[in-house]
Amino acid sequence: MQTTTPLTVNMPAGFSRWDSADILKSEEDMQLYLEACFEEDEGDGALIRKGLGVIARARGMTQLAKDTGLTREGLYTALSTQGNPSFSTVVKVTRALGMRLHSRAIAVAA
């Protein structure tokens, strides 16, 4: 079995990792961010899951875990690009974030 070591980057002094959760300050920011994730998702849901995870980190994962009855670790896993949350988990998370999933018609190329 081949194992790989994680990629590490030596950050120059004075720099830090950029986290998109840091820029989501308002409810409107979060709502627009999630809408963009829905628009740009390639159809596999990875970007939507990641977007929900970013919003969850911006709000506070510990509180979200309490509000949903799920574990922090489970939320991190489910809301990663590799995660595969059940639909009920997605609904719990969006409700706890004060959001609602809804549908609208889109133009489909013939």
C-alpha positions as CSV (number, residue, x, y, z in Angstrom):
1,M,0.0,0.0,0.0
2,Q,1.5,3.3,-1.0
3,T,1.1,6.2,1.3
4,T,1.5,9.9,0.4
5,T,2.6,12.7,2.6
6,P,0.4,15.8,2.7
7,L,1.6,18.8,0.7
8,T,3.2,21.4,2.9
9,V,4.0,24.9,2.0
10,N,6.5,27.1,3.9
11,M,4.7,30.4,4.3
12,P,6.9,33.5,4.1
13,A,7.1,35.5,7.3
14,G,4.1,38.0,7.5
15,F,1.8,35.8,5.4
16,S,-1.0,33.5,6.5
17,R,-3.3,31.1,4.8
18,W,-6.3,32.7,3.2
19,D,-9.7,31.3,4.3
20,S,-12.9,32.3,2.5
21,A,-14.8,31.9,5.8
22,D,-13.0,35.0,7.0
23,I,-14.8,37.3,4.5
24,L,-18.3,36.1,5.2
25,K,-19.4,38.7,7.7
26,S,-23.1,39.2,7.1
27,E,-26.1,37.0,6.4
28,E,-26.3,38.5,2.9
29,D,-22.6,37.6,2.3
30,M,-23.4,34.0,3.3
31,Q,-26.5,33.8,1.2
32,L,-24.9,35.2,-1.9
33,Y,-21.9,32.9,-1.4
34,L,-24.1,29.8,-1.2
35,E,-26.1,31.0,-4.3
36,A,-22.8,31.3,-6.2
37,C,-21.9,27.8,-5.1
38,F,-25.2,26.4,-6.5
39,E,-24.6,28.3,-9.7
40,E,-21.0,27.1,-10.2
41,D,-21.4,23.5,-9.0
42,E,-20.6,21.0,-11.7
43,G,-23.5,18.8,-10.8
44,D,-21.8,16.5,-8.2
45,G,-22.6,18.7,-5.2
46,A,-19.0,19.1,-4.2
47,L,-18.9,22.9,-4.4
48,I,-22.3,23.1,-2.6
49,R,-21.0,20.9,0.2
50,K,-17.8,23.0,0.4
51,G,-19.8,26.2,0.4
52,L,-21.9,25.0,3.3
53,G,-18.8,24.0,5.1
54,V,-17.2,27.5,4.6
55,I,-20.4,29.2,5.9
56,A,-20.5,26.8,8.8
57,R,-16.9,27.7,9.8
58,A,-17.8,31.4,9.4
59,R,-20.7,31.0,11.8
60,G,-19.0,28.6,14.2
61,M,-18.8,24.9,13.8
62,T,-19.3,24.1,17.5
63,Q,-22.6,26.0,17.7
64,L,-23.7,24.4,14.4
65,A,-23.0,21.0,15.8
66,K,-25.1,21.8,18.9
67,D,-27.9,23.2,16.7
68,T,-28.0,20.2,14.4
69,G,-27.3,17.4,16.9
70,L,-24.3,16.3,14.8
71,T,-20.7,16.1,15.8
72,R,-18.2,18.8,14.7
73,E,-16.0,16.1,13.2
74,G,-19.0,14.6,11.3
75,L,-19.9,18.1,10.0
76,Y,-16.4,18.8,8.8
77,T,-16.4,15.4,7.0
78,A,-19.9,15.7,5.5
79,L,-19.3,19.3,4.3
80,S,-16.0,18.7,2.7
81,T,-15.6,18.4,-1.1
82,Q,-15.1,14.6,-0.5
83,G,-18.1,14.3,1.9
84,N,-21.3,12.6,1.1
85,P,-23.9,13.9,3.5
86,S,-27.4,12.6,3.6
87,F,-30.1,14.9,2.4
88,S,-31.4,15.2,6.0
89,T,-28.0,16.4,7.1
90,V,-28.0,19.1,4.4
91,V,-31.5,20.2,5.5
92,K,-30.5,20.2,9.2
93,V,-27.4,22.3,8.3
94,T,-29.2,24.8,6.1
95,R,-32.0,25.3,8.7
96,A,-29.5,25.7,11.5
97,L,-27.7,28.3,9.4
98,G,-31.0,30.2,9.0
99,M,-31.3,29.4,5.3
100,R,-33.7,27.5,3.2
101,L,-33.2,25.4,0.1
102,H,-35.6,26.2,-2.7
103,S,-35.9,25.4,-6.4
104,R,-36.4,27.5,-9.5
105,A,-36.6,26.7,-13.1
106,I,-33.5,27.0,-15.2
107,A,-33.0,27.0,-18.9
108,V,-31.8,23.6,-20.2
109,A,-30.0,23.4,-23.5
110,A,-31.9,21.2,-26.0
